[in-house]
Amino acid sequence: MTAASGSRREWPVPVHEQPTIQQVLPAARERLAAAGIETARLDAELLLAHLLGRERTWLLAHDDTVLSPAQARGLDELVARREAFEPVAYITGRQAFRNLDLTVDRRVLIPRPETELLVEAALEWIAARPQDAPPARVLDVGAGSGAVALAILDEARPGSCEVHGADISRDALDVVEENARRCGLSPILHEGDLLDAVPGERWDVIVSNLPYIARDAAPALMPDVVGHEPHLALFGPGESGLGLIERLATQAAGALLPGGRFALELGQGQAAGVAAIAEAAGFIVQDVRSDLQGIERCLVARLPD
């Protein structure tokens, strides 16, 4: 159903007449745009490609392909879900992240491009170690879908690191395990609250994308996000939303080896606050990295040697 009217729009021709891609795709775009979906064209193409088991580029080269009535009805149903602001990744069950094709559903946040900054920071630190050094011990706190931990394992030099993932949610860890099998990778997983999941362990690198959104910011979020993604992974405690980050910084300062590296994802406008938290915990802030929109998204720091 459409978000605006509560009733489903009609395709340009009845489904029993077996419409072609070039007929239904513009209609899908128009429906999504009318519902307020900013990425209507992209989303319509992704949904139809998913339905047909094809790549998006195939659609353009085969736009005279006739859809069966069942396929036309199936696209109608997928578009209706997107009209209700269900994220495309949850509808298709897939999300690309760097070189990986990940399974995602409502148990975990959908991986986003800005989170790649955490992966890049970790890979830089691992690559800078002497080749004869023992494997770097890397921990991803709040592993979610496993995107960060798996991307590090996938791209680091073979044998250069041992990657662990920790999450308080058993459901999230189940998703990580599924994605690890799909990708042929083997992170070591731990269930628990922040570093309580790995008591007494020491690390060379800790990275984390913890919940950092303040509860009172919920009305400003896109309905795709606040209406469908897990609130446990979105909203941080405290007035600023930085309660978990503050706890983790204190724990990480005691768990990292001397000279150990620490990277955190940030919300917009949080760089100064998170830098103050890291410095109070004993870290030296080295950099704050921005995403492609110029928003400060990733703080990188280290412990003194």
C-alpha positions as a Markdown table, in Angstrom:
| # | Residue | x | y | z |
|---|---|---|---|---|
| 1 | Met | 0.0 | 0.0 | 0.0 |
| 2 | Thr | 1.1 | 3.6 | -0.5 |
| 3 | Ala | 2.0 | 5.6 | 2.5 |
| 4 | Ala | -0.1 | 8.5 | 1.4 |
| 5 | Ser | -3.4 | 7.0 | 0.3 |
| 6 | Gly | -3.6 | 3.6 | 2.0 |
| 7 | Ser | -4.6 | 2.0 | -1.3 |
| 8 | Arg | -2.5 | 0.4 | -4.0 |
| 9 | Arg | -1.9 | 2.1 | -7.3 |
| 10 | Glu | -2.6 | 0.2 | -10.6 |
| 11 | Trp | 0.1 | -0.8 | -13.0 |
| 12 | Pro | -0.2 | 0.8 | -16.5 |
| 13 | Val | -1.8 | -2.4 | -17.9 |
| 14 | Pro | -3.6 | -5.2 | -16.1 |
| 15 | Val | -1.3 | -7.9 | -15.0 |
| 16 | His | -3.1 | -10.5 | -17.0 |
| 17 | Glu | -1.9 | -8.8 | -20.1 |
| 18 | Gln | 1.7 | -9.6 | -19.3 |
| 19 | Pro | 3.3 | -6.2 | -19.2 |
| 20 | Thr | 6.9 | -5.6 | -20.2 |
| 21 | Ile | 9.8 | -4.2 | -18.1 |
| 22 | Gln | 9.6 | -0.9 | -20.0 |
| 23 | Gln | 5.9 | -0.6 | -18.9 |
| 24 | Val | 6.1 | -1.6 | -15.2 |
| 25 | Leu | 9.5 | 0.1 | -14.3 |
| 26 | Pro | 8.3 | 3.7 | -14.9 |
| 27 | Ala | 5.1 | 2.9 | -13.0 |
| 28 | Ala | 7.1 | 1.6 | -10.1 |
| 29 | Arg | 9.3 | 4.7 | -10.1 |
| 30 | Glu | 6.2 | 6.9 | -10.1 |
| 31 | Arg | 4.6 | 5.1 | -7.2 |
| 32 | Leu | 7.7 | 5.3 | -5.1 |
| 33 | Ala | 8.3 | 9.0 | -5.9 |
| 34 | Ala | 4.7 | 9.8 | -5.0 |
| 35 | Ala | 5.2 | 8.1 | -1.7 |
| 36 | Gly | 8.1 | 10.4 | -1.0 |
| 37 | Ile | 10.9 | 7.9 | -1.7 |
| 38 | Glu | 13.9 | 10.0 | -2.7 |
| 39 | Thr | 15.7 | 7.1 | -4.4 |
| 40 | Ala | 12.6 | 6.0 | -6.4 |
| 41 | Arg | 14.4 | 5.2 | -9.7 |
| 42 | Leu | 17.2 | 3.2 | -8.0 |
| 43 | Asp | 14.8 | 1.4 | -5.7 |
| 44 | Ala | 12.4 | 0.4 | -8.4 |
| 45 | Glu | 15.3 | -1.1 | -10.5 |
| 46 | Leu | 16.7 | -2.9 | -7.5 |
| 47 | Leu | 13.3 | -4.4 | -6.6 |
| 48 | Leu | 12.7 | -5.6 | -10.1 |
| 49 | Ala | 16.2 | -7.0 | -10.5 |
| 50 | His | 15.8 | -8.9 | -7.3 |
| 51 | Leu | 12.4 | -10.3 | -8.4 |
| 52 | Leu | 13.9 | -11.5 | -11.7 |
| 53 | Gly | 17.2 | -12.7 | -10.2 |
| 54 | Arg | 19.1 | -10.4 | -12.5 |
| 55 | Glu | 21.5 | -7.5 | -12.3 |
| 56 | Arg | 20.2 | -3.9 | -12.6 |
| 57 | Thr | 22.1 | -3.4 | -15.9 |
| 58 | Trp | 20.3 | -6.4 | -17.4 |
| 59 | Leu | 17.0 | -4.6 | -17.1 |
| 60 | Leu | 18.0 | -1.8 | -19.4 |
| 61 | Ala | 19.3 | -4.1 | -22.1 |
| 62 | His | 16.2 | -6.3 | -21.9 |
| 63 | Asp | 13.4 | -3.8 | -21.3 |
| 64 | Asp | 11.1 | -5.6 | -23.8 |
| 65 | Thr | 11.1 | -8.7 | -21.6 |
| 66 | Val | 7.5 | -9.7 | -20.8 |
| 67 | Leu | 6.6 | -10.3 | -17.2 |
| 68 | Ser | 4.3 | -13.2 | -16.2 |
| 69 | Pro | 1.2 | -12.3 | -14.2 |
| 70 | Ala | 2.9 | -13.8 | -11.2 |
| 71 | Gln | 6.0 | -11.6 | -11.7 |
| 72 | Ala | 3.9 | -8.5 | -12.2 |
| 73 | Arg | 1.9 | -9.2 | -9.0 |
| 74 | Gly | 5.2 | -9.9 | -7.2 |
| 75 | Leu | 6.6 | -6.5 | -8.2 |
| 76 | Asp | 3.4 | -4.8 | -7.1 |
| 77 | Glu | 3.8 | -6.4 | -3.7 |
| 78 | Leu | 7.5 | -5.4 | -3.4 |
| 79 | Val | 6.8 | -1.8 | -4.4 |
| 80 | Ala | 4.0 | -1.7 | -1.8 |
| 81 | Arg | 6.4 | -2.7 | 0.9 |
| 82 | Arg | 8.9 | 0.0 | -0.2 |
| 83 | Glu | 6.0 | 2.6 | -0.3 |
| 84 | Ala | 5.6 | 1.8 | 3.4 |
| 85 | Phe | 9.2 | 2.8 | 3.8 |
| 86 | Glu | 10.6 | -0.7 | 4.4 |
| 87 | Pro | 14.3 | -0.5 | 3.4 |
| 88 | Val | 15.2 | -2.1 | 0.1 |
| 89 | Ala | 17.9 | -4.2 | 1.8 |
| 90 | Tyr | 15.3 | -5.8 | 4.1 |
| 91 | Ile | 13.0 | -6.5 | 1.2 |
| 92 | Thr | 15.8 | -8.1 | -0.8 |
| 93 | Gly | 17.6 | -9.6 | 2.2 |
| 94 | Arg | 21.0 | -8.4 | 0.7 |
| 95 | Gln | 23.3 | -5.4 | 1.1 |
| 96 | Ala | 26.6 | -4.8 | -0.6 |
| 97 | Phe | 29.5 | -3.6 | 1.6 |
| 98 | Arg | 32.9 | -3.1 | 0.0 |
| 99 | Asn | 33.6 | -6.5 | -1.7 |
| 100 | Leu | 31.0 | -8.4 | 0.3 |
| 101 | Asp | 27.4 | -9.4 | -0.5 |
| 102 | Leu | 25.8 | -9.6 | 3.0 |
| 103 | Thr | 22.6 | -11.0 | 4.3 |
| 104 | Val | 20.7 | -8.4 | 6.3 |
| 105 | Asp | 17.3 | -8.4 | 8.0 |
| 106 | Arg | 15.5 | -6.6 | 10.9 |
| 107 | Arg | 17.9 | -8.2 | 13.4 |
| 108 | Val | 20.7 | -5.9 | 12.4 |
| 109 | Leu | 21.4 | -2.4 | 11.0 |
| 110 | Ile | 21.9 | -2.1 | 7.3 |
| 111 | Pro | 25.6 | -1.5 | 6.6 |
| 112 | Arg | 26.3 | 2.0 | 5.2 |
| 113 | Pro | 29.1 | 3.5 | 3.2 |
| 114 | Glu | 30.4 | 5.7 | 6.0 |
| 115 | Thr | 31.1 | 2.6 | 8.1 |
| 116 | Glu | 33.8 | 1.8 | 5.5 |
| 117 | Leu | 36.0 | 4.4 | 7.3 |
| 118 | Leu | 36.4 | 2.0 | 10.2 |
| 119 | Val | 37.5 | -0.7 | 7.9 |
| 120 | Glu | 40.0 | 1.6 | 6.2 |
| 121 | Ala | 41.5 | 2.7 | 9.5 |
| 122 | Ala | 42.0 | -0.9 | 10.7 |
| 123 | Leu | 43.5 | -2.0 | 7.4 |
| 124 | Glu | 46.0 | 0.9 | 7.4 |
| 125 | Trp | 47.2 | 0.0 | 10.9 |
| 126 | Ile | 47.4 | -3.7 | 10.1 |
| 127 | Ala | 49.4 | -3.0 | 6.9 |
| 128 | Ala | 51.8 | -0.8 | 8.7 |
| 129 | Arg | 52.9 | -3.5 | 11.1 |
| 130 | Pro | 56.2 | -5.3 | 10.3 |
| 131 | Gln | 55.6 | -8.4 | 8.1 |
| 132 | Asp | 57.3 | -10.6 | 10.7 |
| 133 | Ala | 55.1 | -9.3 | 13.5 |
| 134 | Pro | 52.6 | -11.8 | 15.0 |
| 135 | Pro | 49.0 | -11.4 | 13.7 |
| 136 | Ala | 47.3 | -8.3 | 14.9 |
| 137 | Arg | 44.5 | -9.0 | 17.4 |
| 138 | Val | 41.5 | -7.0 | 16.1 |
| 139 | Leu | 38.2 | -6.6 | 17.9 |
| 140 | Asp | 35.0 | -5.2 | 16.3 |
| 141 | Val | 32.6 | -4.2 | 19.2 |
| 142 | Gly | 28.9 | -4.1 | 18.2 |
| 143 | Ala | 29.5 | -6.4 | 15.2 |
| 144 | Gly | 25.9 | -6.2 | 13.9 |
| 145 | Ser | 25.8 | -7.9 | 10.5 |
| 146 | Gly | 29.5 | -8.5 | 10.6 |
| 147 | Ala | 30.2 | -6.0 | 7.9 |
| 148 | Val | 33.3 | -4.4 | 9.5 |
| 149 | Ala | 34.9 | -7.6 | 10.9 |
| 150 | Leu | 34.3 | -9.6 | 7.7 |
| 151 | Ala | 35.6 | -6.8 | 5.4 |
| 152 | Ile | 38.8 | -6.5 | 7.5 |
| 153 | Leu | 39.3 | -10.3 | 7.3 |
| 154 | Asp | 38.5 | -10.2 | 3.6 |
| 155 | Glu | 41.0 | -7.4 | 2.6 |
| 156 | Ala | 43.9 | -7.8 | 5.1 |
| 157 | Arg | 47.0 | -9.6 | 4.0 |
| 158 | Pro | 46.6 | -13.3 | 4.7 |
| 159 | Gly | 47.9 | -14.1 | 8.2 |
| 160 | Ser | 48.3 | -10.5 | 9.2 |
| 161 | Cys | 45.4 | -10.4 | 11.7 |
| 162 | Glu | 43.1 | -12.4 | 13.9 |
| 163 | Val | 39.6 | -10.7 | 13.8 |
| 164 | His | 37.0 | -11.0 | 16.6 |
| 165 | Gly | 33.5 | -9.6 | 16.8 |
| 166 | Ala | 31.4 | -9.0 | 19.9 |
| 167 | Asp | 27.8 | -8.1 | 20.2 |
| 168 | Ile | 25.2 | -8.0 | 23.0 |
| 169 | Ser | 22.6 | -9.4 | 20.6 |
| 170 | Arg | 22.5 | -13.1 | 20.0 |
| 171 | Asp | 20.3 | -12.5 | 17.0 |
| 172 | Ala | 23.0 | -10.2 | 15.5 |
| 173 | Leu | 25.7 | -12.8 | 16.1 |
| 174 | Asp | 23.5 | -15.4 | 14.2 |
| 175 | Val | 23.6 | -13.0 | 11.2 |
| 176 | Val | 27.4 | -12.6 | 11.5 |
| 177 | Glu | 27.7 | -16.4 | 11.4 |
| 178 | Glu | 25.5 | -16.7 | 8.4 |
| 179 | Asn | 27.5 | -14.0 | 6.6 |
| 180 | Ala | 30.8 | -15.5 | 7.5 |
| 181 | Arg | 29.7 | -18.8 | 6.0 |
| 182 | Arg | 28.5 | -17.0 | 2.8 |
| 183 | Cys | 31.8 | -15.2 | 2.5 |
| 184 | Gly | 34.1 | -18.1 | 3.4 |
| 185 | Leu | 35.6 | -16.1 | 6.4 |
| 186 | Ser | 36.1 | -17.1 | 10.0 |
| 187 | Pro | 35.9 | -14.4 | 12.6 |
| 188 | Ile | 35.9 | -15.4 | 16.3 |
| 189 | Leu | 32.6 | -14.3 | 17.9 |
| 190 | His | 31.7 | -13.3 | 21.4 |
| 191 | Glu | 28.4 | -12.5 | 23.0 |
| 192 | Gly | 28.2 | -9.9 | 25.7 |
| 193 | Asp | 28.0 | -6.2 | 26.6 |
| 194 | Leu | 31.0 | -4.3 | 25.1 |
| 195 | Leu | 34.3 | -5.6 | 26.4 |
| 196 | Asp | 32.6 | -7.7 | 29.1 |
| 197 | Ala | 32.2 | -10.1 | 26.2 |
| 198 | Val | 36.0 | -10.7 | 26.2 |
| 199 | Pro | 37.2 | -10.3 | 29.8 |
| 200 | Gly | 40.9 | -10.1 | 30.3 |
| 201 | Glu | 41.8 | -10.1 | 26.6 |
| 202 | Arg | 44.3 | -7.7 | 25.1 |
| 203 | Trp | 44.1 | -6.2 | 21.6 |
| 204 | Asp | 46.1 | -4.3 | 19.0 |
| 205 | Val | 43.1 | -2.7 | 17.4 |
| 206 | Ile | 39.6 | -2.0 | 18.5 |
| 207 | Val | 37.0 | -0.6 | 16.1 |
| 208 | Ser | 33.3 | 0.0 | 16.8 |
| 209 | Asn | 30.1 | 1.4 | 15.4 |
| 210 | Leu | 28.0 | 1.6 | 18.5 |
| 211 | Pro | 24.5 | 3.2 | 18.9 |
| 212 | Tyr | 25.1 | 6.9 | 19.1 |
| 213 | Ile | 21.8 | 8.6 | 18.3 |
| 214 | Ala | 20.1 | 10.5 | 21.1 |
| 215 | Arg | 16.5 | 9.4 | 21.8 |
| 216 | Asp | 15.1 | 12.9 | 21.3 |
| 217 | Ala | 16.5 | 12.9 | 17.7 |
| 218 | Ala | 14.2 | 10.0 | 16.7 |
| 219 | Pro | 11.5 | 12.3 | 15.1 |
| 220 | Ala | 14.1 | 13.7 | 12.7 |
| 221 | Leu | 15.2 | 10.3 | 11.4 |
| 222 | Met | 14.0 | 8.9 | 8.0 |
| 223 | Pro | 10.9 | 6.6 | 8.4 |
| 224 | Asp | 13.0 | 3.9 | 6.7 |
| 225 | Val | 15.4 | 4.0 | 9.7 |
| 226 | Val | 13.3 | 4.6 | 12.8 |
| 227 | Gly | 10.4 | 2.5 | 11.6 |
| 228 | His | 12.3 | -0.6 | 10.6 |
| 229 | Glu | 15.9 | -0.8 | 11.9 |
| 230 | Pro | 16.5 | -2.2 | 15.4 |
| 231 | His | 16.4 | 0.5 | 18.0 |
| 232 | Leu | 18.9 | -1.4 | 20.1 |
| 233 | Ala | 21.5 | -0.7 | 17.4 |
| 234 | Leu | 20.4 | 3.0 | 16.8 |
| 235 | Phe | 19.9 | 4.8 | 20.1 |
| 236 | Gly | 22.6 | 5.3 | 22.7 |
| 237 | Pro | 22.0 | 6.1 | 26.3 |
| 238 | Gly | 22.3 | 9.5 | 27.8 |
| 239 | Glu | 21.2 | 12.9 | 26.7 |
| 240 | Ser | 23.8 | 13.0 | 23.9 |
| 241 | Gly | 23.4 | 9.4 | 22.9 |
| 242 | Leu | 27.2 | 8.8 | 23.7 |
| 243 | Gly | 26.8 | 6.8 | 26.8 |
| 244 | Leu | 28.0 | 3.5 | 25.3 |
| 245 | Ile | 30.9 | 5.2 | 23.5 |
| 246 | Glu | 32.0 | 6.7 | 26.8 |
| 247 | Arg | 31.9 | 3.3 | 28.5 |
| 248 | Leu | 33.8 | 1.6 | 25.6 |
| 249 | Ala | 36.5 | 4.3 | 25.5 |
| 250 | Thr | 37.2 | 3.6 | 29.2 |
| 251 | Gln | 37.2 | -0.1 | 28.8 |
| 252 | Ala | 39.3 | 0.0 | 25.6 |
| 253 | Ala | 42.0 | 2.1 | 27.3 |
| 254 | Gly | 42.5 | -0.8 | 29.7 |
| 255 | Ala | 42.3 | -3.6 | 27.1 |
| 256 | Leu | 44.5 | -2.3 | 24.3 |
| 257 | Leu | 48.2 | -3.0 | 24.2 |
| 258 | Pro | 50.6 | 0.0 | 24.4 |
| 259 | Gly | 50.4 | 1.9 | 21.2 |
| 260 | Gly | 47.1 | 0.2 | 20.4 |
| 261 | Arg | 44.7 | 1.7 | 17.9 |
| 262 | Phe | 41.0 | 2.7 | 18.5 |
| 263 | Ala | 38.4 | 3.9 | 15.9 |
| 264 | Leu | 34.8 | 4.9 | 16.4 |
| 265 | Glu | 32.0 | 5.8 | 14.1 |
| 266 | Leu | 30.3 | 9.2 | 14.9 |
| 267 | Gly | 27.1 | 10.9 | 14.3 |
| 268 | Gln | 26.9 | 14.3 | 12.7 |
| 269 | Gly | 28.2 | 17.0 | 15.0 |
| 270 | Gln | 29.6 | 14.5 | 17.6 |
| 271 | Ala | 33.3 | 14.8 | 16.7 |
| 272 | Ala | 34.3 | 17.2 | 19.4 |
| 273 | Gly | 32.3 | 15.4 | 22.1 |
| 274 | Val | 33.8 | 12.0 | 21.2 |
| 275 | Ala | 37.3 | 13.4 | 21.0 |
| 276 | Ala | 36.9 | 14.7 | 24.5 |
| 277 | Ile | 35.7 | 11.3 | 25.7 |
| 278 | Ala | 38.7 | 9.6 | 24.1 |
| 279 | Glu | 41.2 | 12.0 | 25.5 |
| 280 | Ala | 39.7 | 11.7 | 29.0 |
| 281 | Ala | 40.1 | 8.0 | 28.7 |
| 282 | Gly | 43.8 | 8.4 | 27.9 |
| 283 | Phe | 43.9 | 8.2 | 24.1 |
| 284 | Ile | 45.7 | 10.5 | 21.7 |
| 285 | Val | 43.3 | 11.6 | 19.0 |
| 286 | Gln | 45.1 | 11.3 | 15.6 |
| 287 | Asp | 42.4 | 12.2 | 13.1 |
| 288 | Val | 38.7 | 12.7 | 12.5 |
| 289 | Arg | 37.7 | 11.4 | 9.1 |
| 290 | Ser | 34.8 | 12.6 | 7.0 |
| 291 | Asp | 32.5 | 10.7 | 4.7 |
| 292 | Leu | 31.9 | 11.6 | 1.0 |
| 293 | Gln | 29.4 | 14.3 | 2.1 |
| 294 | Gly | 32.0 | 16.0 | 4.2 |
| 295 | Ile | 30.4 | 14.9 | 7.5 |
| 296 | Glu | 32.9 | 13.9 | 10.3 |
| 297 | Arg | 32.2 | 10.3 | 10.8 |
| 298 | Cys | 35.2 | 8.4 | 12.2 |
| 299 | Leu | 37.5 | 9.2 | 15.0 |
| 300 | Val | 40.9 | 7.5 | 15.1 |
| 301 | Ala | 43.1 | 7.4 | 18.2 |
| 302 | Arg | 45.9 | 5.5 | 19.8 |
| 303 | Leu | 47.2 | 4.7 | 23.2 |
| 304 | Pro | 50.6 | 6.1 | 24.2 |
| 305 | Asp | 53.4 | 3.6 | 23.6 |
